[in-house]
Amino acid sequence: MSVLIDKQSDSFLYQQVIELVDAMQTSGTLRPGDKLPSLRKLSRQLNVSVPTVKQAYIELERLNKVEARAKSGFFLKAAQLDINAPKRASFTRRPVAVRCQTLIEESYEAVHSPNVLPLGVSHPVMAHSPDKMLSRIMRRILSQAGPKAMAYGPMDGFPPLKRQITQRYLEQGVEVEQSDIVITNGAQEALAIALQCVAGPGDVIAVESPTYFGILELIENFGMMALEIPSCSESGVCLDDLQDSLAKHNVKACIFSSLINNPTGSCMPEEKRRKLVEIVEKRKIPLIEDDVYGELAFSEDQILPLQAYSKKGLVITCSSFSKTAAPSYRIGWLVTHRFEQKAKGLKRALSCSSSLLNQMVLTEYLRSGDFDRNLVRLRQVLKQNKERMLSLIAAHFPHGCCVSKPQGGGVVWVELPPGHDAIEWFRKCVEIGISITPGQLFSASGKYKRCARISYGLPWTEKVEQAIIDIGQIACSLRKH
Ligand SMILES: Cc1ncc(COP(=O)(O)O)c(C=O)c1O
C-alpha cells in the first residue's frame, strides 16, 4: 500500500492520506458507515507516522466526511454519497433566439463588487496562482527587451508562443501546424472569430445545454439562433439527441466542450468524443471546440481534444491560458485548419494583435517547464477543493438537492429541490456578500431555474467554508413556489 504515498511529491503526506481515503470511498472499498483502518494499522501500511494519519483523519472529520466515535475509531459518513447528479432537462428541440444579457450583467456586477466572495466566477487558477513566477518572468523580459516588448506584435501571434502551443499538441499526437494557430484575446475572442468564420445572422448553431453563457452571448450578439442539445452532467452531450436534431434542422455549426463542460464539469468518454466528430464531419458541419478546461481534467489518463479525431479539418479548437495561468493576460488561441485565412482576416479586423508582452511572458513560462509543474499542483488542489465542496453541500444544502461530480475544472452545478428559485437564491446570497451564478444563464431558452453554478476554484479557507454553509442555509430557507 505504501506505493500509494509519494514522499517526493510536494503534496503534504496527510493530504495524500486524505486522497487515499477518498479514492477508497469512490471505488467502493470503503462504504458509508464503515470503520476506517486504525491509525496504527494505516501508518504501518503506508509507511507514514501515526500523527500524519491522525492529522488526515481530523481533517476528514472537519470536512464532515468521517465521524469520530469515542473508543471506537473513525467511521465514514453517508451524507456525501447520498447526493444525486442533476437530471437532464426536457427539451422542445427548436432553434431559439437568445436573450440572456440582462441576467449576465447582473451576475457580472455581483462578481466584481468589492467585498463579495466570488463563488460566481470560474477562475480556477486562483486556487494555486502562478502570479509570483509570472511577475518574475515579466520583470526579466522588460529589462531585457525594453521598448520592443511594448510594441504591436505580429497579427496572428508571437511565433515562439505559437511554436510552444503547436509543440504541446504534437506531443499529444494531435496534428497541428504552427500556421494553424492564431493567437487571440482570450478564448472569448477565439470563439467569436470561430463563429464568424462558419456562420452569419439567422444561422442555427447547435449548443450543448447547459452551456457556458459567453457562447450564448455571442450567438445573441451575432443575431444567430441557438439549438439546445441536452448534455448530461456525467458524460456530456447526448449523441442520439444530436443526431435527431441535425436530421431535423439546418444546423450551420456546433459548439461543444467535450473536455470539462462549464458548468457541469462533465467529461465525454473517448469513444463518445470520436463518435461526435464523426457525426458532424459526416454532415460537413463545422464543429467549434471550446477547450479552455482540458488541461484541468482530474483523470490520470491522457484525454485528447476533439481536434485529434478530425479527419476533414472541420474542427476549430478554441482555448486560452485564462484557466491555467492568468485570465488578465487575455491570451488565447484558435486552431484554424480549413478556416485559416478567414480567421486571420477577422483577427486583424477585430483587434489587430494581442498583447506582445503577455505572449512573451507566457512563452517563457511554458519553455521553463514551470507551467506544467504548476498545472500538476493546481489539479491536485482543485480536486481536493472539489471533494471539500461536495461534502459541505451534502451536509448543508436542502434535502433533495442534486449536484454534479466534476471531472475537472473549478465549478459544480447544483440543482435545488422542486419549488425553489435559483435567481432568488442568487440575490439573497449577494445580499450577504457571496456571489454564485444563476442557472438560467446557461440556457438559451431560460431553463435551469432551480440551478446554480458554484466555484471551488479559489484558495480554500475557513471563510470559503463558512460561505458555502451560509449559502446552503439560505437555500434551505427559500420560499417554495
Ligand atoms: C467554457 C468557457 N469558454 C470560454 C471562456 C472564455 O475564456 P477567456 O477568459 O480565455 O476569454 C470561459 C471563461 O469563463 C469559459 O468558461
The ligand as an ORCA input file, in Angstrom:
! r2SCAN-3c Opt
* xyz 0 1
  C     -16.197     27.387    -21.188
  C     -15.522     28.713    -21.351
  N     -15.158     29.100    -22.573
  C     -14.552     30.270    -22.772
  C     -14.298     31.143    -21.753
  C     -13.638     32.452    -22.014
  O     -12.284     32.338    -21.693
  P     -11.284     33.574    -21.740
  O     -11.273     34.173    -20.396
  O      -9.978     32.976    -22.126
  O     -11.773     34.519    -22.792
  C     -14.677     30.787    -20.452
  C     -14.452     31.704    -19.319
  O     -15.016     31.598    -18.268
  C     -15.300     29.532    -20.244
  O     -15.673     29.140    -19.029
*
